[in-house]
Amino acid sequence: MTSSTDFLFAMNPHLADVRGMKSFLNNRLHIQFERMDNSNDTDGFEKMFQQYPDAMVEHRNMSWGCFSWDNFDEWITKRTMYFIHDNKIQKTI
């Protein structure tokens, strides 16, 4: 039986290149991440970001517009290597 993660990866092949994405989704960390944003849990952002930075940014970018990321956006743009352009978080060199 195909999992929802497998289905999502089939529809978005670029996700295979996102470090930690499969684990991030399979372990439902994306739900935890969304809850962190709702409660502005910056300590949670920091802890999760140590292991899943690419998956967090990709999930945020893919769900922007369906979900407001005001707290995460404020937190991540304080980090010197990230900025928002065209509603997508991007990493500087």
C-alpha positions, 0 to 999 in steps of 0.5 A: 500500500502506498503511503501518503508520503510516497504519494506526495513524493511521486507528485513532487519528485524534487522532494527526494533531494530535500535532506530529511524530508521523508523522515520529517513527513513520516514522523509527522514533524510537519504537524508539530512544526505547524503547531510551533508556528501557531504558538511561536515556539522559537525554542522548538524551531531551534531544536528542530532546525538543528536536524531538519533545516531543509525539510522545514524550509521546504514545508514552509515554502510549499504550504505558504498561502494555505498556512500563515508562517508569520512566527517562523518567518520572523524567527528564520529571517533573524538568521543571517543566511536566510531571506524571503523573496516572492514569499519563499524562504531562500538561503544566501550563499 
